Amino acid sequence: MSADGKGQRPEGGEISPEDREAIRQRSAEIGQKLDALQARKAERAKVGSATGGSQQSAYGTAFKFAAELVVGVVVGGGLGWALDRQFGTAPWLMILLVVIGFAAGLLNVVRAAQRAQAENEPLQKAAPSVKDDDGE
């Protein structure tokens, strides 16, 4: 340190008390922000698990419904085509089995939708009601 009062900075890697306090305050601020972020993340995870997952789960369910419908039509058409070739009945069995496959696929979609609705019903009842925007 110099004798004239200038250069009051500590030498040899020492930290001044003012710098030490500034570091403590900044560390406390960062810790509070981190705690707040973790609390928000935990809340989002809690809400996400309460609603049955995220938007990706909804996409998966929609894909499952579409696949069940398409598979019913494809299986019915393939089986009808094979039976038409076996019995020589032209397109009649294929048309009939495509319609039956569509009906079976639609029935599977309806059943899966009812099951999903039954699973989500307690969550829907527990959700807070939405205020009406119509100011009558």
C-alpha positions as CSV (number, residue, x, y, z in Angstrom):
1,M,0.0,0.0,0.0
2,S,1.2,3.5,-0.7
3,A,1.7,6.0,2.0
4,D,-0.2,8.8,0.3
5,G,-3.6,7.1,0.7
6,K,-4.0,6.2,-3.0
7,G,-4.3,2.6,-4.1
8,Q,-6.1,1.3,-1.1
9,R,-6.5,-2.0,-2.8
10,P,-5.2,-5.1,-1.0
11,E,-2.3,-6.8,-2.4
12,G,-1.5,-10.5,-3.0
13,G,-5.0,-11.8,-3.8
14,E,-6.7,-10.4,-0.7
15,I,-10.3,-9.2,-1.1
16,S,-11.3,-5.9,0.5
17,P,-14.3,-5.9,2.9
18,E,-16.4,-3.8,0.5
19,D,-15.8,-6.3,-2.3
20,R,-16.4,-9.2,0.0
21,E,-19.8,-7.7,1.0
22,A,-20.7,-7.0,-2.6
23,I,-19.9,-10.6,-3.5
24,R,-22.1,-11.8,-0.6
25,Q,-25.0,-9.6,-1.7
26,R,-24.8,-10.7,-5.3
27,S,-24.5,-14.3,-4.2
28,A,-27.7,-14.0,-2.1
29,E,-29.5,-12.4,-5.1
30,I,-28.5,-15.2,-7.4
31,G,-29.6,-17.7,-4.8
32,Q,-33.0,-16.1,-4.4
33,K,-33.5,-16.0,-8.2
34,L,-32.4,-19.7,-8.4
35,D,-34.9,-20.7,-5.7
36,A,-37.7,-18.8,-7.5
37,L,-36.9,-20.5,-10.8
38,Q,-36.8,-23.9,-9.2
39,A,-40.1,-23.2,-7.5
40,R,-41.7,-22.2,-10.8
41,K,-40.3,-25.3,-12.5
42,A,-41.7,-27.5,-9.8
43,E,-45.1,-25.8,-10.1
44,R,-45.1,-26.3,-13.9
45,A,-44.1,-30.0,-13.4
46,K,-46.9,-30.4,-10.8
47,V,-49.5,-28.8,-13.1
48,G,-48.2,-30.8,-16.1
49,S,-48.5,-34.1,-14.2
50,A,-52.0,-33.0,-12.9
51,T,-53.2,-32.4,-16.4
52,G,-52.0,-35.7,-17.7
53,G,-48.8,-34.5,-19.3
54,S,-47.8,-31.9,-21.7
55,Q,-48.9,-31.0,-25.2
56,Q,-46.8,-33.9,-26.5
57,S,-49.1,-36.3,-24.7
58,A,-52.1,-34.7,-26.6
59,Y,-50.3,-35.2,-29.9
60,G,-49.6,-38.8,-29.0
61,T,-53.3,-39.4,-28.2
62,A,-54.4,-37.7,-31.5
63,F,-51.9,-39.9,-33.4
64,K,-53.2,-43.0,-31.7
65,F,-56.8,-42.1,-32.6
66,A,-55.8,-41.5,-36.3
67,A,-53.8,-44.7,-36.4
68,E,-56.6,-46.8,-35.0
69,L,-59.0,-45.4,-37.7
70,V,-56.5,-46.0,-40.6
71,V,-55.5,-49.5,-39.4
72,G,-59.2,-50.5,-39.4
73,V,-59.7,-49.4,-43.0
74,V,-56.4,-50.9,-44.2
75,V,-56.9,-54.3,-42.5
76,G,-60.5,-54.4,-43.8
77,G,-59.4,-53.5,-47.3
78,G,-56.5,-56.0,-47.3
79,L,-58.7,-58.8,-46.0
80,G,-61.4,-58.0,-48.5
81,W,-59.0,-57.9,-51.4
82,A,-57.5,-61.3,-50.4
83,L,-61.0,-62.8,-50.1
84,D,-62.0,-61.3,-53.4
85,R,-59.0,-63.0,-55.1
86,Q,-59.8,-66.3,-53.4
87,F,-63.5,-66.4,-54.2
88,G,-63.5,-64.3,-57.4
89,T,-66.2,-62.0,-56.2
90,A,-64.6,-58.8,-57.8
91,P,-64.7,-55.8,-55.6
92,W,-67.7,-56.7,-53.4
93,L,-66.0,-58.3,-50.4
94,M,-63.3,-55.6,-50.4
95,I,-65.9,-52.8,-50.4
96,L,-67.9,-54.6,-47.6
97,L,-64.8,-55.2,-45.5
98,V,-63.5,-51.6,-46.0
99,V,-66.8,-50.3,-44.6
100,I,-66.7,-52.8,-41.7
101,G,-63.1,-51.8,-41.1
102,F,-64.0,-48.2,-41.0
103,A,-66.8,-48.9,-38.6
104,A,-64.5,-50.9,-36.3
105,G,-61.8,-48.2,-36.4
106,L,-64.4,-45.6,-35.6
107,L,-65.7,-47.7,-32.7
108,N,-62.1,-48.0,-31.4
109,V,-61.6,-44.3,-31.6
110,V,-64.9,-43.6,-29.7
111,R,-64.0,-46.1,-27.0
112,A,-60.5,-44.6,-26.5
113,A,-62.0,-41.1,-26.4
114,Q,-64.5,-42.2,-23.7
115,R,-61.7,-43.8,-21.7
116,A,-59.6,-40.6,-21.9
117,Q,-62.5,-38.5,-20.9
118,A,-63.3,-40.7,-17.9
119,E,-59.6,-40.5,-16.8
120,N,-59.6,-36.7,-17.1
121,E,-63.0,-36.1,-15.6
122,P,-61.7,-35.6,-12.0
123,L,-59.2,-33.0,-13.2
124,Q,-61.9,-31.2,-15.1
125,K,-64.1,-31.0,-12.0
126,A,-61.3,-29.9,-9.9
127,A,-60.2,-27.1,-12.3
128,P,-61.3,-23.6,-11.4
129,S,-64.2,-22.2,-13.4
130,V,-63.5,-19.6,-16.0
131,K,-65.2,-16.2,-15.7
132,D,-67.7,-15.3,-18.4
133,D,-66.4,-12.6,-20.7
134,D,-69.9,-11.4,-21.7
135,G,-70.6,-8.3,-19.7
136,E,-74.4,-8.5,-19.7
